[in-house]
Amino acid sequence: MLTTYRLKDGDKIIATSPVDFLHQLRTGSRFDSEGTDEEYMVHFAHRL
């Protein structure tokens, strides 16, 4: 099942699962696209 997530900046991500959503969010990130998805979430939490 595909889910469409609409981001605040107007972009959207179509993902098969929350894990897929996170992976796509990280790979498209302008701040932290390198590293693992787990590292991305830690860095994201620190930025917030």
PDB file of N, CA, C, O and CB in Angstrom:
ATOM      1  N   MET A   1       0.839  -1.182   0.000  1.00  0.00           N
ATOM      2  CA  MET A   1       0.000   0.000   0.000  1.00  0.00           C
ATOM      3  C   MET A   1       0.886   1.247   0.000  1.00  0.00           C
ATOM      4  O   MET A   1       1.841   1.342   0.770  1.00  0.00           O
ATOM      5  CB  MET A   1      -0.956  -0.003   1.220  1.00  0.00           C
ATOM      6  N   LEU A   2       0.565   2.172  -0.848  1.00  0.00           N
ATOM      7  CA  LEU A   2       1.309   3.424  -0.930  1.00  0.00           C
ATOM      8  C   LEU A   2       0.582   4.510  -0.146  1.00  0.00           C
ATOM      9  O   LEU A   2      -0.645   4.610  -0.181  1.00  0.00           O
ATOM     10  CB  LEU A   2       1.501   3.854  -2.402  1.00  0.00           C
ATOM     11  N   THR A   3       1.355   5.312   0.555  1.00  0.00           N
ATOM     12  CA  THR A   3       0.818   6.453   1.286  1.00  0.00           C
ATOM     13  C   THR A   3       1.520   7.707   0.778  1.00  0.00           C
ATOM     14  O   THR A   3       2.736   7.712   0.587  1.00  0.00           O
ATOM     15  CB  THR A   3       1.005   6.283   2.834  1.00  0.00           C
ATOM     16  N   THR A   4       0.754   8.763   0.563  1.00  0.00           N
ATOM     17  CA  THR A   4       1.325  10.043   0.144  1.00  0.00           C
ATOM     18  C   THR A   4       1.433  10.948   1.360  1.00  0.00           C
ATOM     19  O   THR A   4       0.441  11.217   2.038  1.00  0.00           O
ATOM     20  CB  THR A   4       0.463  10.712  -0.971  1.00  0.00           C
ATOM     21  N   TYR A   5       2.632  11.409   1.625  1.00  0.00           N
ATOM     22  CA  TYR A   5       2.901  12.339   2.721  1.00  0.00           C
ATOM     23  C   TYR A   5       3.152  13.703   2.109  1.00  0.00           C
ATOM     24  O   TYR A   5       4.024  13.847   1.251  1.00  0.00           O
ATOM     25  CB  TYR A   5       4.121  11.874   3.597  1.00  0.00           C
ATOM     26  N   ARG A   6       2.411  14.689   2.531  1.00  0.00           N
ATOM     27  CA  ARG A   6       2.593  16.054   2.025  1.00  0.00           C
ATOM     28  C   ARG A   6       3.424  16.840   3.045  1.00  0.00           C
ATOM     29  O   ARG A   6       3.069  16.928   4.221  1.00  0.00           O
ATOM     30  CB  ARG A   6       1.203  16.758   1.763  1.00  0.00           C
ATOM     31  N   LEU A   7       4.514  17.397   2.578  1.00  0.00           N
ATOM     32  CA  LEU A   7       5.421  18.146   3.443  1.00  0.00           C
ATOM     33  C   LEU A   7       5.007  19.615   3.481  1.00  0.00           C
ATOM     34  O   LEU A   7       4.326  20.100   2.578  1.00  0.00           O
ATOM     35  CB  LEU A   7       6.883  18.007   2.956  1.00  0.00           C
ATOM     36  N   LYS A   8       5.420  20.313   4.527  1.00  0.00           N
ATOM     37  CA  LYS A   8       5.035  21.715   4.697  1.00  0.00           C
ATOM     38  C   LYS A   8       5.514  22.617   3.572  1.00  0.00           C
ATOM     39  O   LYS A   8       4.896  23.644   3.295  1.00  0.00           O
ATOM     40  CB  LYS A   8       5.566  22.229   5.995  1.00  0.00           C
ATOM     41  N   ASP A   9       6.614  22.242   2.920  1.00  0.00           N
ATOM     42  CA  ASP A   9       7.145  23.081   1.840  1.00  0.00           C
ATOM     43  C   ASP A   9       6.446  22.827   0.500  1.00  0.00           C
ATOM     44  O   ASP A   9       6.824  23.397  -0.524  1.00  0.00           O
ATOM     45  CB  ASP A   9       8.639  22.840   1.688  1.00  0.00           C
ATOM     46  N   GLY A  10       5.426  21.968   0.520  1.00  0.00           N
ATOM     47  CA  GLY A  10       4.675  21.691  -0.690  1.00  0.00           C
ATOM     48  C   GLY A  10       5.100  20.424  -1.413  1.00  0.00           C
ATOM     49  O   GLY A  10       4.381  19.931  -2.282  1.00  0.00           O
ATOM     50  N   ASP A  11       6.255  19.901  -1.062  1.00  0.00           N
ATOM     51  CA  ASP A  11       6.701  18.644  -1.667  1.00  0.00           C
ATOM     52  C   ASP A  11       5.869  17.494  -1.119  1.00  0.00           C
ATOM     53  O   ASP A  11       5.144  17.647  -0.135  1.00  0.00           O
ATOM     54  CB  ASP A  11       8.212  18.400  -1.398  1.00  0.00           C
ATOM     55  N   LYS A  12       5.983  16.351  -1.766  1.00  0.00           N
ATOM     56  CA  LYS A  12       5.310  15.170  -1.257  1.00  0.00           C
ATOM     57  C   LYS A  12       6.206  13.959  -1.428  1.00  0.00           C
ATOM     58  O   LYS A  12       7.037  13.909  -2.334  1.00  0.00           O
ATOM     59  CB  LYS A  12       3.967  14.956  -1.967  1.00  0.00           C
ATOM     60  N   ILE A  13       6.030  12.991  -0.556  1.00  0.00           N
ATOM     61  CA  ILE A  13       6.765  11.735  -0.601  1.00  0.00           C
ATOM     62  C   ILE A  13       5.740  10.622  -0.654  1.00  0.00           C
ATOM     63  O   ILE A  13       4.823  10.573   0.166  1.00  0.00           O
ATOM     64  CB  ILE A  13       7.728  11.575   0.629  1.00  0.00           C
ATOM     65  N   ILE A  14       5.894   9.726  -1.619  1.00  0.00           N
ATOM     66  CA  ILE A  14       5.030   8.561  -1.720  1.00  0.00           C
ATOM     67  C   ILE A  14       5.844   7.370  -1.242  1.00  0.00           C
ATOM     68  O   ILE A  14       6.874   7.037  -1.827  1.00  0.00           O
ATOM     69  CB  ILE A  14       4.495   8.350  -3.188  1.00  0.00           C
ATOM     70  N   ALA A  15       5.374   6.726  -0.167  1.00  0.00           N
ATOM     71  CA  ALA A  15       6.153   5.664   0.462  1.00  0.00           C
ATOM     72  C   ALA A  15       5.296   4.436   0.740  1.00  0.00           C
ATOM     73  O   ALA A  15       4.073   4.518   0.856  1.00  0.00           O
ATOM     74  CB  ALA A  15       6.781   6.164   1.757  1.00  0.00           C
ATOM     75  N   THR A  16       5.969   3.304   0.842  1.00  0.00           N
ATOM     76  CA  THR A  16       5.288   2.040   1.108  1.00  0.00           C
ATOM     77  C   THR A  16       5.152   1.751   2.595  1.00  0.00           C
ATOM     78  O   THR A  16       4.367   0.890   2.992  1.00  0.00           O
ATOM     79  CB  THR A  16       6.026   0.909   0.442  1.00  0.00           C
ATOM     80  N   SER A  17       5.920   2.475   3.432  1.00  0.00           N
ATOM     81  CA  SER A  17       5.894   2.266   4.880  1.00  0.00           C
ATOM     82  C   SER A  17       6.536   3.474   5.559  1.00  0.00           C
ATOM     83  O   SER A  17       7.172   4.293   4.896  1.00  0.00           O
ATOM     84  CB  SER A  17       6.635   0.942   5.275  1.00  0.00           C
ATOM     85  N   PRO A  18       6.373   3.588   6.882  1.00  0.00           N
ATOM     86  CA  PRO A  18       7.063   4.673   7.589  1.00  0.00           C
ATOM     87  C   PRO A  18       8.583   4.601   7.435  1.00  0.00           C
ATOM     88  O   PRO A  18       9.247   5.634   7.355  1.00  0.00           O
ATOM     89  CB  PRO A  18       6.701   4.640   9.065  1.00  0.00           C
ATOM     90  N   VAL A  19       9.132   3.392   7.392  1.00  0.00           N
ATOM     91  CA  VAL A  19      10.580   3.230   7.210  1.00  0.00           C
ATOM     92  C   VAL A  19      10.994   3.746   5.834  1.00  0.00           C
ATOM     93  O   VAL A  19      12.016   4.419   5.702  1.00  0.00           O
ATOM     94  CB  VAL A  19      10.993   1.742   7.375  1.00  0.00           C
ATOM     95  N   ASP A  20      10.208   3.435   4.822  1.00  0.00           N
ATOM     96  CA  ASP A  20      10.473   3.935   3.464  1.00  0.00           C
ATOM     97  C   ASP A  20      10.374   5.455   3.434  1.00  0.00           C
ATOM     98  O   ASP A  20      11.194   6.114   2.794  1.00  0.00           O
ATOM     99  CB  ASP A  20       9.483   3.313   2.444  1.00  0.00           C
ATOM    100  N   PHE A  21       9.384   6.019   4.115  1.00  0.00           N
ATOM    101  CA  PHE A  21       9.234   7.476   4.201  1.00  0.00           C
ATOM    102  C   PHE A  21      10.480   8.104   4.811  1.00  0.00           C
ATOM    103  O   PHE A  21      11.014   9.075   4.275  1.00  0.00           O
ATOM    104  CB  PHE A  21       7.990   7.848   5.032  1.00  0.00           C
ATOM    105  N   LEU A  22      10.943   7.555   5.925  1.00  0.00           N
ATOM    106  CA  LEU A  22      12.135   8.086   6.591  1.00  0.00           C
ATOM    107  C   LEU A  22      13.342   8.016   5.668  1.00  0.00           C
ATOM    108  O   LEU A  22      14.113   8.972   5.581  1.00  0.00           O
ATOM    109  CB  LEU A  22      12.420   7.316   7.892  1.00  0.00           C
ATOM    110  N   HIS A  23      13.509   6.903   4.984  1.00  0.00           N
ATOM    111  CA  HIS A  23      14.651   6.743   4.076  1.00  0.00           C
ATOM    112  C   HIS A  23      14.604   7.788   2.953  1.00  0.00           C
ATOM    113  O   HIS A  23      15.620   8.403   2.629  1.00  0.00           O
ATOM    114  CB  HIS A  23      14.667   5.314   3.476  1.00  0.00           C
ATOM    115  N   GLN A  24      13.441   7.980   2.376  1.00  0.00           N
ATOM    116  CA  GLN A  24      13.312   8.970   1.302  1.00  0.00           C
ATOM    117  C   GLN A  24      13.529  10.392   1.830  1.00  0.00           C
ATOM    118  O   GLN A  24      14.122  11.229   1.150  1.00  0.00           O
ATOM    119  CB  GLN A  24      11.927   8.860   0.639  1.00  0.00           C
ATOM    120  N   LEU A  25      13.049  10.654   3.036  1.00  0.00           N
ATOM    121  CA  LEU A  25      13.244  11.972   3.647  1.00  0.00           C
ATOM    122  C   LEU A  25      14.733  12.241   3.842  1.00  0.00           C
ATOM    123  O   LEU A  25      15.213  13.337   3.552  1.00  0.00           O
ATOM    124  CB  LEU A  25      12.494  12.068   5.002  1.00  0.00           C
ATOM    125  N   ARG A  26      15.469  11.230   4.339  1.00  0.00           N
ATOM    126  CA  ARG A  26      16.907  11.393   4.556  1.00  0.00           C
ATOM    127  C   ARG A  26      17.656  11.570   3.245  1.00  0.00           C
ATOM    128  O   ARG A  26      18.496  12.464   3.135  1.00  0.00           O
ATOM    129  CB  ARG A  26      17.465  10.197   5.310  1.00  0.00           C
ATOM    130  N   THR A  27      17.372  10.745   2.257  1.00  0.00           N
ATOM    131  CA  THR A  27      18.131  10.836   1.006  1.00  0.00           C
ATOM    132  C   THR A  27      17.851  12.136   0.268  1.00  0.00           C
ATOM    133  O   THR A  27      18.672  12.572  -0.540  1.00  0.00           O
ATOM    134  CB  THR A  27      17.805   9.656   0.105  1.00  0.00           C
ATOM    135  N   GLY A  28      16.717  12.759   0.527  1.00  0.00           N
ATOM    136  CA  GLY A  28      16.395  14.028  -0.102  1.00  0.00           C
ATOM    137  C   GLY A  28      16.748  15.242   0.735  1.00  0.00           C
ATOM    138  O   GLY A  28      16.511  16.378   0.325  1.00  0.00           O
ATOM    139  N   SER A  29      17.318  15.001   1.914  1.00  0.00           N
ATOM    140  CA  SER A  29      17.623  16.088   2.839  1.00  0.00           C
ATOM    141  C   SER A  29      18.790  16.937   2.346  1.00  0.00           C
ATOM    142  O   SER A  29      19.792  16.411   1.860  1.00  0.00           O
ATOM    143  CB  SER A  29      17.935  15.530   4.219  1.00  0.00           C
ATOM    144  N   ARG A  30      18.652  18.243   2.474  1.00  0.00           N
ATOM    145  CA  ARG A  30      19.776  19.113   2.111  1.00  0.00           C
ATOM    146  C   ARG A  30      20.739  19.283   3.281  1.00  0.00           C
ATOM    147  O   ARG A  30      21.847  19.786   3.099  1.00  0.00           O
ATOM    148  CB  ARG A  30      19.264  20.486   1.650  1.00  0.00           C
ATOM    149  N   PHE A  31      20.329  18.867   4.483  1.00  0.00           N
ATOM    150  CA  PHE A  31      21.172  19.019   5.669  1.00  0.00           C
ATOM    151  C   PHE A  31      21.999  17.769   5.970  1.00  0.00           C
ATOM    152  O   PHE A  31      23.159  17.874   6.367  1.00  0.00           O
ATOM    153  CB  PHE A  31      20.313  19.357   6.867  1.00  0.00           C
ATOM    154  N   ASP A  32      21.411  16.596   5.784  1.00  0.00           N
ATOM    155  CA  ASP A  32      22.024  15.395   6.339  1.00  0.00           C
ATOM    156  C   ASP A  32      21.686  14.161   5.506  1.00  0.00           C
ATOM    157  O   ASP A  32      21.099  13.210   6.023  1.00  0.00           O
ATOM    158  CB  ASP A  32      21.573  15.192   7.784  1.00  0.00           C
ATOM    159  N   SER A  33      22.043  14.164   4.239  1.00  0.00           N
ATOM    160  CA  SER A  33      21.664  13.046   3.379  1.00  0.00           C
ATOM    161  C   SER A  33      22.640  11.870   3.444  1.00  0.00           C
ATOM    162  O   SER A  33      22.330  10.787   2.949  1.00  0.00           O
ATOM    163  CB  SER A  33      21.552  13.522   1.960  1.00  0.00           C
ATOM    164  N   GLU A  34      23.793  12.067   4.036  1.00  0.00           N
ATOM    165  CA  GLU A  34      24.769  10.983   4.171  1.00  0.00           C
ATOM    166  C   GLU A  34      24.516  10.237   5.485  1.00  0.00           C
ATOM    167  O   GLU A  34      23.808  10.737   6.358  1.00  0.00           O
ATOM    168  CB  GLU A  34      26.231  11.538   4.122  1.00  0.00           C
ATOM    169  N   GLY A  35      25.086   9.064   5.618  1.00  0.00           N
ATOM    170  CA  GLY A  35      24.943   8.287   6.845  1.00  0.00           C
ATOM    171  C   GLY A  35      23.704   7.408   6.806  1.00  0.00           C
ATOM    172  O   GLY A  35      23.082   7.222   5.760  1.00  0.00           O
ATOM    173  N   THR A  36      23.359   6.872   7.975  1.00  0.00           N
ATOM    174  CA  THR A  36      22.230   5.944   8.069  1.00  0.00           C
ATOM    175  C   THR A  36      20.947   6.689   8.411  1.00  0.00           C
ATOM    176  O   THR A  36      20.975   7.857   8.800  1.00  0.00           O
ATOM    177  CB  THR A  36      22.509   4.860   9.123  1.00  0.00           C
ATOM    178  N   ASP A  37      19.828   6.000   8.260  1.00  0.00           N
ATOM    179  CA  ASP A  37      18.548   6.589   8.639  1.00  0.00           C
ATOM    180  C   ASP A  37      18.512   6.885  10.137  1.00  0.00           C
ATOM    181  O   ASP A  37      17.958   7.900  10.560  1.00  0.00           O
ATOM    182  CB  ASP A  37      17.391   5.653   8.252  1.00  0.00           C
ATOM    183  N   GLU A  38      19.104   5.998  10.937  1.00  0.00           N
ATOM    184  CA  GLU A  38      19.147   6.215  12.393  1.00  0.00           C
ATOM    185  C   GLU A  38      19.953   7.469  12.735  1.00  0.00           C
ATOM    186  O   GLU A  38      19.528   8.269  13.569  1.00  0.00           O
ATOM    187  CB  GLU A  38      19.755   4.985  13.106  1.00  0.00           C
ATOM    188  N   GLU A  39      21.100   7.644  12.107  1.00  0.00           N
ATOM    189  CA  GLU A  39      21.915   8.838  12.342  1.00  0.00           C
ATOM    190  C   GLU A  39      21.157  10.094  11.932  1.00  0.00           C
ATOM    191  O   GLU A  39      21.234  11.125  12.600  1.00  0.00           O
ATOM    192  CB  GLU A  39      23.246   8.747  11.574  1.00  0.00           C
ATOM    193  N   TYR A  40      20.422   9.996  10.824  1.00  0.00           N
ATOM    194  CA  TYR A  40      19.616  11.127  10.371  1.00  0.00           C
ATOM    195  C   TYR A  40      18.606  11.532  11.443  1.00  0.00           C
ATOM    196  O   TYR A  40      18.444  12.719  11.728  1.00  0.00           O
ATOM    197  CB  TYR A  40      18.892  10.779   9.058  1.00  0.00           C
ATOM    198  N   MET A  41      17.926  10.549  12.038  1.00  0.00           N
ATOM    199  CA  MET A  41      16.914  10.864  13.054  1.00  0.00           C
ATOM    200  C   MET A  41      17.543  11.502  14.291  1.00  0.00           C
ATOM    201  O   MET A  41      16.962  12.416  14.875  1.00  0.00           O
ATOM    202  CB  MET A  41      16.150   9.596  13.453  1.00  0.00           C
ATOM    203  N   VAL A  42      18.718  11.033  14.694  1.00  0.00           N
ATOM    204  CA  VAL A  42      19.410  11.631  15.848  1.00  0.00           C
ATOM    205  C   VAL A  42      19.772  13.081  15.533  1.00  0.00           C
ATOM    206  O   VAL A  42      19.528  13.968  16.351  1.00  0.00           O
ATOM    207  CB  VAL A  42      20.693  10.817  16.215  1.00  0.00           C
ATOM    208  N   HIS A  43      20.347  13.331  14.367  1.00  0.00           N
ATOM    209  CA  HIS A  43      20.716  14.698  13.983  1.00  0.00           C
ATOM    210  C   HIS A  43      19.480  15.587  13.846  1.00  0.00           C
ATOM    211  O   HIS A  43      19.504  16.752  14.243  1.00  0.00           O
ATOM    212  CB  HIS A  43      21.504  14.687  12.663  1.00  0.00           C
ATOM    213  N   PHE A  44      18.405  15.038  13.286  1.00  0.00           N
ATOM    214  CA  PHE A  44      17.161  15.779  13.135  1.00  0.00           C
ATOM    215  C   PHE A  44      16.622  16.196  14.515  1.00  0.00           C
ATOM    216  O   PHE A  44      16.198  17.336  14.702  1.00  0.00           O
ATOM    217  CB  PHE A  44      16.114  14.928  12.373  1.00  0.00           C
ATOM    218  N   ALA A  45      16.644  15.271  15.464  1.00  0.00           N
ATOM    219  CA  ALA A  45      16.161  15.576  16.818  1.00  0.00           C
ATOM    220  C   ALA A  45      16.998  16.679  17.466  1.00  0.00           C
ATOM    221  O   ALA A  45      16.462  17.544  18.158  1.00  0.00           O
ATOM    222  CB  ALA A  45      16.189  14.309  17.697  1.00  0.00           C
ATOM    223  N   HIS A  46      18.295  16.646  17.243  1.00  0.00           N
ATOM    224  CA  HIS A  46      19.177  17.697  17.801  1.00  0.00           C
ATOM    225  C   HIS A  46      18.902  19.049  17.160  1.00  0.00           C
ATOM    226  O   HIS A  46      18.970  20.079  17.831  1.00  0.00           O
ATOM    227  CB  HIS A  46      20.659  17.322  17.601  1.00  0.00           C
ATOM    228  N   ARG A  47      18.591  19.054  15.857  1.00  0.00           N
ATOM    229  CA  ARG A  47      18.275  20.333  15.192  1.00  0.00           C
ATOM    230  C   ARG A  47      16.988  20.943  15.720  1.00  0.00           C
ATOM    231  O   ARG A  47      16.859  22.165  15.788  1.00  0.00           O
ATOM    232  CB  ARG A  47      18.161  20.133  13.682  1.00  0.00           C
ATOM    233  N   LEU A  48      16.039  20.100  16.092  1.00  0.00           N
ATOM    234  CA  LEU A  48      14.779  20.613  16.602  1.00  0.00           C
ATOM    235  C   LEU A  48      14.966  21.184  17.979  1.00  0.00           C
ATOM    236  O   LEU A  48      14.008  21.670  18.581  1.00  0.00           O
ATOM    237  CB  LEU A  48      13.720  19.528  16.622  1.00  0.00           C
TER     238      LEU A  48
END
